[in-house]
Amino acid sequence: MKLYKMEAIVLRARDIGGGDKLLVLYSREYGKIKVIAHGASKPSSRKRGFVQPFNHTKFLIQRGREIDSVSQCEGVEMFSFIREDLKKIGYASYLAELLDALTPEGEPNEFLFALLLETMRLMNNGDDEILARSFEIKCVGFLGYRPVLDSCAECQGQTGGRIHFSSGLGGVLCEACASADREAVSCDRGVVETMKVLLSWPPVKLRLLKVGRPARNQIKVLLRDYLKYYMEHELKSAAFLNRFTQGPPG
């Protein structure tokens, strides 16, 4: 087929000269895909408003020899509330960058598409930080890197006494196995229970979850280190977000 349709969320959009944009989309039908939107940077372009980052858009795509291009597009959800808030822009950028980093091109994943879409919708009135932590742990879990939280990742026994978390060994460690990874960090049992909730609860239910600042900070550090271990790099947008998620001095 020379033309095909898809429903997608714009993860990235970059000007490449000549009024054209290179888009990275995450689609319901085809997963992650790169396309060119010819003329989309021009003020007079009808495509311009529908190919901005974070937009939920219906696309008609034309196949090309090297890269496909946008023939037509129609906006579904514009998420204007995200662009009106610098903090929400930061979180949406982080979600998009994370999904881009974790997924290969051309592999459709209905769960991840729905998770990103629902998370962005809930950012209108939800807790952006908790939604981001839930998105992180659900993504890695679904892609095969789910952290072990119910038992010791090393000996598979119960985690009595002090608990440690090891990115290298894939989850929590009991006190006896903590020495198996010198970089394992001590963590509060309540933090582990909260991580279980973030993994298992649907995003819409997370508004009922109350998490204090110390626990939020520890969960953020644990999950960021866990992601960094498997991706082998840190996301650029993570540093930007730090200014919004640090508690007051002391």
N, C-alpha and C positions, 0 to 999 in steps of 0.2 A: 504494500500500500504506500502511495506517495504521501497521503495525509492520514493522521491519526489523532484521536482526542485523548486528553487526560485532564485530571483534576489535580492540582499541585499547590504546594506552599513554596514561595520563593525564599530560599535560604540565603542566597547571595546574588548581587547584581553589580557588575563592574563595567564601566565605560571602556570601550576598546577602540575608540576612534571612528570617525565617519558617522557619528550619531548612533552607532550600534552599541548594544549591551550584551555582555556574556552573562547568562543566568545559570545559576545552580538551583535546580528545583528538586523538591521531594514530592513525588507523585503517588497517588493511590494505586495506579495501575502498573507503573514501571519502576518504582523506587526512585533512587537518585539519578538525575539525568542533567546533562549540560546542553544548553541550546543557545542560539543567537537570536536576539530580538532586533531586527534591522530597523534603524531609525527611531528606536524607542527613547533615545536621549533628546531628541528634538522636541521643542516646546509644543509643536503642532501635532505630534504623534498621538494617535488614539490609543496606542499601547502603553504610553508613558505611565499613566496612573495605575495600571494593573500589573506592572512588572517590578514594583518596588519591593524591597525586602519585607518579609513577614506577610505579604498579601496571600490570600487564599483565592486562587484564580482557576478558571476553566480555560484550557488551551487547545487550539487546533494547531498541530505541529506538522511541518513539511519535512520529509526526509531529505537529507543532503548527502553528498559524497563523503565528506569528512565530519560534518557536524550538522545536526538538524536545526531548523529555524522556526520561529513563531510566525504562523500565518495569520491567526486571529486569537484574541483573548478577551475574556469577559470576567469581570470581578465578581466574586461570591461574597467574600468578607474582607474588608479593608483594614480592620483593627486599628482604626484611627486613634484610639485611646492609648495605644503603645507609643505612637510617634509624639504624643503630647506630654510624655513623661520620660525624662532622661533615665531614671532608674529602670523603667519598664523596657526602654530601648536596650539597656545593658543586659537585662535578663533574656529578652527575646534573641538578642545577638548571641548570647551564650548558648541557648538551646539550639539555635540554628548551627552554630559552629560545632557543637558537640555531635549533633546528628550527622553533619557532614564528615567529621573526623572518624566516626565509628562505622559508617556504612559504605560498602562498595557501590559502584555504579551498576545500574541495570538489574538490581535484585529487589523486586517489590516486597513490601512488608506492611500489610494492612494494620497491624497492631501499632507500629511506630508512627505511621501516618496519623492514625486516630489519636494516639497519645500526644503528639505534637499539637494537633489541632485543638484537642480538648484543653490542654495546658494553656495555650495561648488565649483561648476563650475565657478561662477562669482567671486569668491575670487582670481582667477588668475590675473584679471586686475581691479577688483572693489574695493570699499571702504569697507574694512572688518568690521569696526565699524558700519557703517550704515546698512550693510547687516545683522549683528548680531541683531541690534535693530529691524529690520523688521522681522527677524525670530522669535524673542521673542514674539512680539505682534501678529503676525499671528498665531503662535502656540496656545497661550492661547485663542485667539479669536475662532479658529476652535474647540477647545476642550471644549468650553462652558463658558469660563471666559473672554469674550471680555469686555474690559473696556468701560464704558459709556463716550463718548467724545463729543456728539452733544447736550446734555442737562444736567441738574443737576441730578446726580444719586440719590439724596434724594427726591427732589420735582418734578422732571421731567420738570421743567420750564427752561427758557432761562438763560444762564450764563452771565448776564450783570455785569459790574463792575469787581472787582477782582475775579480771579478764584483760587480755591484750588483743590488739588487732594487727594483723599482718597482711600487707598488700601482696607481698611475694608468695605467701602460702594460701592466699585466697579467702581470708576471713578471720574469725575470732579464734584465739588460742586460750587454752586453759592455763592455769598457773604453772603446771608442771612442764608444759610444752613451750612456754614463752621464750625459753633460751634457744629454741630452734631457729628463730629469726632475730638477730641482734637489733634489727631496725623496727621490730614490733613495738607498738606504743600502748601504754596502759589506757584503758577507757572505762568509763562508767557503765554499769550494767543497764541503767536507764537509757543511756544513749543507744545501746544495742537494741533494746526493746523498741525505741522510737524508729530506728532504721528498719526493723521488721514491719512496723506499721507503714512506713513510707513505701516499702516494697509491695505490701499486700493490699492496702486500701486503694480504691479508685480515687483519682484526683479530686472529684467533686466532693468527696467525703472529708478531705483534708482540712476543710474549714473548721471542723470540730476539734482538730488537734492543737493542743497548746504546748509550745516548746519554748523554754527559757533561753536567754542569750548564751549562757555557757554551753548548753547542750547543742544549740545551733552552731556555734563556732567549732565545737569538736566534731560534729557530723560533717560539716563543710570540709574540715581538714582531712578527715579520714577518707571521704569519698573523692576529694581532689587527688590525694596521694594514690588512691586505688586506681582512678582513671589514668593518672600520669604513668603508673606502672605498666598498664596494658597498652596505652597509646604511645608510650615512650616520648611524649612531649607534653607541654602544658599549653592550654588554649590561651590565645591572646586576650580574649574577652574576660577571662577569669580575673586577671589583674585589675581590669577596670571595675569589676564588680566588688572588689575588696573594700572600696571606699563606702559602699552601701551596707556592708554586712559586718563591720567591725563595731563592737560595743564601745561605750565611752571609756576613757582612760580609767584604770582602777576598777 
